Structure formats: structure tokens, C-alpha cells
């Protein structure tokens, strides 16, 4: 694991919650978009943050956003990486205790019409969006029970809203939301809270990255999304990150099993 770098261009987002001071947080998919924004917010609030991802260069660049952020190269879809991720994260910040928050943010998706669906493509989506969060939560659970911590899963508006060509992505997010509710009931007696944020279309590069669109195709989709969203704009990573922090905050200790929609009202349209 590489040590965090310093980035003098980082702007403190202004979220100051003493409840996060020296708390230990894992954010998967921590180099782009929502994950990176969440890591910055946690770090600025005093937490010790470990971000994970597959691309070492991008991950280490993101770790440079704040001296409280460290990086672990790991694949959220790999069963072998789940326990290693938690062990390395806890070891990296051992002086600060165990683990207080797990943010399952890493995601996978594709425009996948039913006519083009194959077992491999379906499995690759569910490996990241369902299996990965499950195995990470299992590995993190002993630490979270000890700290009375929290899990925050990052879902999507399409976990509830149907969309042509997104059936398997949407189904995987619907599964993640139901896991959230089931885990909340299961873990409540142990003092562990589980919630989710269902993010709407966000300026994170997912269309040309995760979804594999060309720049021209992405621009057309973005225009359609802005028109469809009642608040008439796509989200910014900070719009979602703030809710991740709110649900992870110990002050929210009477909230569990909830799915908070941060989507500009798209789920209502």
C-alpha cells in the first residue's frame, strides 16, 4: 500500500463533524466521482479513510486529496480481495482502532439489452454490485460489531425505476437495496446500522467509463437526463457524498434500513 500524497489544490468541503474524528472508514470505488467525494468529506471531518479500487494510478491520485486518505488496490468483485481489503485497511490505521464505517460504493453496469445478455456479462455486474458488497460486509462485520458501526451502500435510482437496456444493472441495484433492508434487521441487535443512498445521474464519468458510451453518446444521454430530472440538472458527487456521511454519522443512530434517494426527483418522474 502506498502512503497518501498531499495535494495543495484540495478544497476543504466544510463538513465539520467531531463525531468522525479518528473514525476509520473504508470507501470502495474511491478514486472517481461519488467515492472520491465521500472520501474527501470523511477525511476533512477528521476520519481516517482507506479508499479501494482496481486502478493504482487513479487511486493514488485520489489519495492525494487529503493527508487522512490512504489507498489499497483491490477489486470489489474478487472474493479473495474482500478479507484482504478489510485487514489492510484496519492495519493501515491500527493506531486509531478498528473499523467504524464501510461504504460499498464500487459499482459496475452496462447498457445491456436483453437480446445481448450473456451469462458472463450478467455475472460481471452482479459480482461487483451484489457479491462484492456482501463479502466486504462479512469481512468487516466483526470490526463493525465491536465499534457499533455502520454500512452505507450506494445504490441507484434505477434500483426502483425501470429503464430499457438497464435491466440487469437495475436488478443488481434492487438486490443491493433489499440486502440493505435485510442486513439492517439482522444486524440491529448487534448495534450495526445499514442504510443506502440511491444516486441519480451524477457527473462522475460513468457514462463513458462504466457504461462504455462514446463522448457523443454520453452527451446525448446527459441532455436527456437533465430534461427528465425534475430539478433540471444532473447531480454532482458532493450531492450524494453528503448523504453518505449523514447516514454514517453516529448522530443518526436511530436510522437503519433506509434508502435515501439523492436524484433530483428523478425517481418521481
VMD Tcl script that draws the C-alpha trace (Angstrom):
set ca {
  {0.00 0.00 0.00}
  {1.34 3.39 -0.97}
  {1.38 6.23 1.55}
  {-1.09 9.04 0.94}
  {0.12 12.00 -1.05}
  {-0.51 15.66 -0.37}
  {-2.48 17.77 -2.81}
  {-2.37 21.53 -2.19}
  {-5.33 22.09 -4.53}
  {-7.76 20.20 -2.28}
  {-10.56 22.42 -1.06}
  {-12.00 21.58 2.34}
  {-15.72 20.95 1.69}
  {-16.55 22.50 5.05}
  {-18.22 19.46 6.66}
  {-17.06 19.54 10.27}
  {-18.48 16.84 12.49}
  {-16.44 15.94 15.57}
  {-18.22 12.58 15.61}
  {-15.95 11.47 12.75}
  {-12.67 12.45 14.39}
  {-10.29 9.45 14.16}
  {-13.08 7.17 12.95}
  {-11.91 4.57 10.43}
  {-13.77 4.41 7.12}
  {-13.45 2.18 4.04}
  {-14.79 3.57 0.76}
  {-14.75 1.14 -2.17}
  {-14.51 2.58 -5.65}
  {-12.77 5.53 -4.07}
  {-10.91 7.07 -7.00}
  {-13.67 8.55 -9.20}
  {-16.85 10.51 -8.65}
  {-19.00 9.77 -5.62}
  {-16.44 7.59 -3.84}
  {-13.72 10.20 -4.14}
  {-16.04 12.95 -2.92}
  {-17.17 10.84 0.04}
  {-13.57 10.09 0.99}
  {-12.70 13.81 0.91}
  {-15.67 14.68 3.10}
  {-14.88 11.96 5.65}
  {-11.20 12.95 5.73}
  {-11.98 16.65 6.12}
  {-14.26 15.75 9.04}
  {-11.35 14.02 10.79}
  {-11.88 10.40 9.79}
  {-9.05 8.08 8.71}
  {-10.14 6.90 5.28}
  {-8.98 3.95 3.18}
  {-10.13 4.00 -0.44}
  {-10.04 0.97 -2.70}
  {-10.10 0.43 -6.45}
  {-8.51 -1.52 -9.26}
  {-6.53 1.27 -10.98}
  {-3.48 2.04 -8.88}
  {-2.58 5.35 -10.54}
  {-6.06 6.84 -10.22}
  {-6.39 5.51 -6.69}
  {-3.13 7.04 -5.51}
  {-4.02 10.33 -7.17}
  {-7.30 10.38 -5.24}
  {-5.47 9.53 -2.02}
  {-3.54 12.74 -2.56}
  {-6.69 14.78 -1.97}
  {-6.14 14.77 1.80}
  {-3.46 13.51 4.18}
  {-6.09 11.44 6.02}
  {-6.69 9.25 2.94}
  {-4.73 6.07 2.17}
  {-5.15 3.67 -0.76}
  {-5.45 -0.10 -1.11}
  {-5.52 -1.56 -4.61}
  {-8.31 -4.14 -4.60}
  {-11.08 -5.46 -6.83}
  {-14.55 -5.27 -5.29}
  {-15.59 -8.23 -7.44}
  {-12.83 -10.51 -6.15}
  {-13.77 -12.83 -3.28}
  {-10.09 -13.08 -2.36}
  {-9.78 -9.30 -2.03}
  {-12.62 -8.76 0.46}
  {-10.89 -10.05 3.59}
  {-7.55 -8.62 2.44}
  {-9.11 -5.19 1.92}
  {-10.54 -5.08 5.44}
  {-7.35 -6.46 7.02}
  {-5.14 -3.96 5.19}
  {-7.47 -1.07 5.97}
  {-7.60 -1.88 9.65}
  {-3.85 -2.48 9.72}
  {-3.12 0.81 7.98}
  {-4.83 2.79 10.71}
  {-4.32 0.39 13.61}
  {-3.39 3.21 15.95}
  {-6.90 4.60 15.55}
  {-8.78 1.43 16.40}
  {-10.73 -1.00 14.25}
  {-13.32 -0.07 11.64}
  {-16.30 2.23 12.05}
  {-17.83 2.65 8.59}
  {-17.96 0.58 5.39}
  {-19.13 2.41 2.27}
  {-19.92 -0.03 -0.54}
  {-19.63 2.43 -3.40}
  {-17.84 0.43 -6.14}
  {-20.25 -0.29 -8.95}
  {-20.47 -1.95 -12.35}
  {-23.00 -1.57 -15.11}
  {-23.59 -1.61 -18.81}
  {-26.19 -0.81 -21.38}
  {-27.24 -4.40 -21.90}
  {-30.38 -5.08 -23.96}
  {-31.89 -8.47 -23.24}
  {-31.01 -9.66 -26.76}
  {-27.31 -9.13 -25.95}
  {-27.29 -10.61 -22.45}
  {-24.81 -13.39 -21.73}
  {-24.03 -15.23 -18.52}
  {-20.61 -13.60 -18.35}
  {-21.89 -10.05 -18.72}
  {-24.66 -10.58 -16.17}
  {-22.26 -12.19 -13.71}
  {-19.77 -9.32 -14.04}
  {-22.42 -6.80 -12.98}
  {-23.68 -8.84 -10.04}
  {-20.13 -9.67 -8.93}
  {-19.45 -6.00 -8.20}
  {-22.91 -4.76 -7.19}
  {-24.15 -7.68 -5.07}
  {-21.47 -10.28 -4.31}
  {-18.72 -7.76 -3.60}
  {-20.65 -5.69 -1.02}
  {-21.83 -8.91 0.63}
  {-18.33 -10.32 1.07}
  {-16.89 -6.99 2.20}
  {-19.67 -6.62 4.76}
  {-19.00 -10.16 6.00}
  {-15.28 -9.43 6.41}
  {-15.95 -6.09 8.09}
  {-18.68 -7.33 10.41}
  {-16.57 -8.34 13.44}
  {-14.99 -4.87 13.47}
  {-18.31 -3.08 12.93}
  {-19.96 -5.04 15.75}
  {-17.15 -4.00 18.08}
  {-17.42 -0.33 17.11}
  {-21.24 -0.28 16.76}
  {-20.52 0.98 13.27}
  {-22.42 1.49 10.05}
  {-22.64 0.22 6.49}
  {-23.71 2.59 3.72}
  {-24.46 1.02 0.34}
  {-24.56 3.16 -2.79}
  {-27.47 2.20 -5.00}
  {-29.14 3.93 -7.92}
  {-32.47 5.47 -8.87}
  {-32.74 2.51 -11.23}
  {-32.89 0.13 -8.30}
  {-36.56 1.14 -8.23}
  {-37.19 2.87 -11.56}
  {-37.34 0.64 -14.65}
  {-35.29 1.58 -17.70}
  {-34.96 -0.12 -21.07}
  {-31.50 -1.57 -21.66}
  {-30.56 -1.39 -17.97}
  {-32.44 -4.44 -16.72}
  {-29.52 -6.32 -15.17}
  {-27.87 -3.21 -13.74}
  {-31.23 -2.17 -12.28}
  {-31.85 -5.65 -10.91}
  {-28.45 -5.69 -9.22}
  {-29.19 -2.37 -7.51}
  {-32.64 -3.57 -6.47}
  {-30.91 -6.57 -4.92}
  {-28.46 -4.28 -3.09}
  {-31.34 -2.26 -1.68}
  {-33.08 -5.37 -0.40}
  {-29.81 -6.59 1.10}
  {-29.67 -3.24 2.87}
  {-33.07 -3.77 4.46}
  {-32.41 -7.40 5.37}
  {-28.99 -6.65 6.87}
  {-30.50 -3.77 8.84}
  {-32.90 -6.19 10.55}
  {-30.28 -8.87 11.03}
  {-27.59 -6.61 12.46}
  {-29.72 -4.25 14.55}
  {-29.40 -6.46 17.68}
  {-25.62 -6.09 17.37}
  {-25.80 -2.32 17.09}
  {-24.73 -2.13 13.43}
  {-26.80 0.17 11.20}
  {-27.23 -0.41 7.45}
  {-28.60 2.19 5.04}
  {-28.22 3.13 1.39}
  {-28.15 6.17 -0.85}
  {-29.82 5.74 -4.23}
  {-27.93 8.10 -6.50}
  {-29.38 9.60 -9.63}
  {-27.40 10.54 -12.76}
  {-24.21 12.13 -11.46}
  {-21.28 13.93 -13.08}
  {-18.83 11.11 -12.42}
  {-17.72 9.93 -15.85}
  {-19.73 6.73 -15.52}
  {-21.34 7.00 -18.95}
  {-18.05 6.92 -20.85}
  {-16.38 4.71 -18.23}
  {-18.63 2.10 -16.64}
  {-21.34 2.26 -19.32}
  {-18.89 2.33 -22.24}
  {-20.51 5.11 -24.29}
  {-18.67 7.37 -26.68}
  {-18.36 11.04 -25.77}
  {-21.09 11.91 -28.28}
  {-23.44 9.22 -26.95}
  {-22.78 10.32 -23.38}
  {-23.57 13.95 -24.21}
  {-26.90 12.92 -25.74}
  {-27.80 10.80 -22.69}
  {-26.81 13.62 -20.32}
  {-29.11 16.03 -22.15}
  {-31.98 13.55 -21.92}
  {-31.34 13.02 -18.22}
  {-31.27 16.75 -17.45}
  {-34.63 17.12 -19.15}
  {-36.11 14.16 -17.27}
  {-34.89 15.21 -13.82}
  {-37.47 17.48 -12.14}
  {-34.74 19.76 -10.72}
  {-33.31 20.02 -14.26}
  {-29.69 19.20 -13.52}
  {-27.52 16.14 -13.14}
  {-26.05 15.58 -9.72}
  {-22.58 16.42 -8.50}
  {-20.60 13.86 -6.50}
  {-20.89 16.07 -3.41}
  {-24.69 15.90 -3.64}
  {-24.51 12.18 -2.92}
  {-21.44 12.21 -0.65}
  {-23.17 14.45 1.89}
  {-25.90 11.86 2.36}
  {-23.38 9.06 2.73}
  {-21.83 10.99 5.61}
  {-25.20 11.81 7.11}
  {-26.19 8.13 7.24}
  {-22.77 7.11 8.61}
  {-22.83 9.75 11.34}
  {-23.30 8.27 14.84}
  {-25.88 11.03 15.38}
  {-28.12 9.04 13.01}
  {-28.14 6.15 15.46}
  {-31.91 5.64 15.21}
  {-31.91 5.31 11.43}
  {-31.42 1.92 9.79}
  {-32.79 0.05 6.80}
  {-33.49 3.23 4.83}
  {-32.86 4.01 1.16}
  {-32.34 7.75 0.67}
  {-32.90 8.96 -2.90}
  {-30.45 11.67 -3.96}
  {-31.56 12.08 -7.57}
  {-33.13 15.50 -8.13}
  {-36.57 13.88 -8.08}
  {-35.91 11.52 -11.00}
  {-37.43 8.61 -9.11}
  {-40.72 10.51 -9.00}
  {-40.85 11.29 -12.71}
}
mol new
graphics top color blue
foreach p $ca { graphics top sphere $p radius 0.5 }
foreach p [lrange $ca 0 end-1] q [lrange $ca 1 end] { graphics top cylinder $p $q radius 0.2 }
display resetview
